[in-house]
Amino acid sequence: MADKQATAGHGTWLELEDKVCVVTGAASGIGLALAHALAGVGARVALWDRDAERLAEAAQALKAQGAQVLAQPCDTADEASVLRAAQAVRETLGAAHVLVNNAGLLRSGSLSAISLADWNHVLAVNLTGYLLCARSLAPQMIERGAGSVVHVASISASYPQSHSGAYSASKAGVLLLSRQLAVEWAGQGIRSNAVCPGMIRTALSQSFYRQPGVEAARAAATASRRIGEPVDIANAALFLASPRSAYVNGAELAVDGGMPNMLMDLVPRPGFNSGTSGSASPASAGQE
Ligand SMILES: NC(=O)c1ccc[n+]([C@@H]2O[C@H](COP(=O)([O-])OP(=O)(O)OC[C@H]3O[C@@H](n4cnc5c(N)ncnc54)[C@H](O)[C@@H]3O)[C@@H](O)[C@H]2O)c1
């Protein structure tokens, strides 16, 4: 029994063996980690990404590990492309049980200066694309009698990041899209939940970490005192994808190392926060 507990999450406990799972943005970062994690628990994985070359590399690596994989080049913001990809899943792997909506991008710029083209493009991929992918696979999930849609949102859905263009607005939209789908589709056996990553080291964010001192400063602003890795998000998303979370619907799971809880530690409070180790505080100091 103890051994079984120890392997929970990496074997049969998740009950994802042979389940057909679609991951968008699967050629890089969090999506690639998700594809590996799903293949690792025996799922059949459809990889969707607009980067055909990197997608083929990802699929090759997974196949070399014995995974049953379909690599499907797809632009998730283009409805015709999404419908073609959904059809290919149906014909090649069988009807989908799970979708992880993950393909996303960031176009920087202040709200006063960002071009309308950049604003619309980010919303088209990060928000409308999530709807298109979910709608394209819902009939397959209904055919299965059950389905789970997991949306990779962001901590930015709740906390705006200045000069990040439409990114925060797109991710805030994802949270309500997820909840609305949960309400509209529950009767057909489809759940919809969101994961909200904090700061994760991927291609999307790697330019930040090339600057000296950025990683240390970001780690210091995070309760867990480290930057997240793609596998941290994959592990949480697998739980939401799995029947183990059968009664979780319309929920948002923060996977951010507890960063929002750091607010009071990030403002100066002389005598309290000179260190980050949680050492004893002066008994006479006031509270906020
Ligand atoms: N990295 C972070 O710190 C972080 C934090 C919070 C949320 N997120 C979210 O996680 C998700 C994955 O991000 P990542 O960090 O792994 O980024 P990434 O750049 O490493 O990977 C994103 C993938 O999405 C693909 N993609 C982009 N637009 C697409 C489109 N229109 N159609 C198909 N594929 C497309 C890219 O080709 C790429 O392979 C995104 O939704 C992102 O907003 C990331």
The ligand as an ORCA input file, in Angstrom:
! r2SCAN-3c Opt
* xyz 0 1
  N       6.002     30.728    -18.846
  C       5.313     31.349    -17.915
  O       5.886     31.941    -16.980
  C       3.800     31.313    -17.939
  C       3.131     31.851    -16.846
  C       1.751     31.854    -16.838
  C       1.046     31.293    -17.907
  N       1.714     30.783    -18.958
  C       0.909     30.226    -20.058
  O       1.307     28.906    -20.326
  C       1.033     28.597    -21.688
  C       2.280     27.989    -22.329
  O       3.298     28.957    -22.300
  P       4.849     28.592    -22.316
  O       5.481     29.422    -21.293
  O       5.030     27.126    -22.302
  O       5.230     29.227    -23.739
  P       6.114     28.678    -24.952
  O       6.347     29.877    -25.810
  O       7.278     27.890    -24.471
  O       5.111     27.674    -25.682
  C       3.934     28.110    -26.305
  C       3.644     27.216    -27.497
  O       2.405     27.644    -28.061
  C       2.539     27.617    -29.476
  N       1.577     28.528    -30.075
  C       1.538     29.872    -29.959
  N       0.532     30.358    -30.685
  C      -0.070     29.288    -31.286
  C      -1.169     29.144    -32.179
  N      -1.852     30.197    -32.630
  N      -1.520     27.900    -32.560
  C      -0.832     26.835    -32.133
  N       0.227     26.909    -31.306
  C       0.599     28.136    -30.892
  C       3.988     28.029    -29.742
  O       4.422     27.643    -31.026
  C       4.704     27.316    -28.603
  O       5.135     26.043    -29.003
  C       0.581     29.899    -22.348
  O      -0.832     29.921    -22.424
  C       1.077     30.956    -21.380
  O       0.321     32.130    -21.431
  C       3.091     30.770    -19.009
*
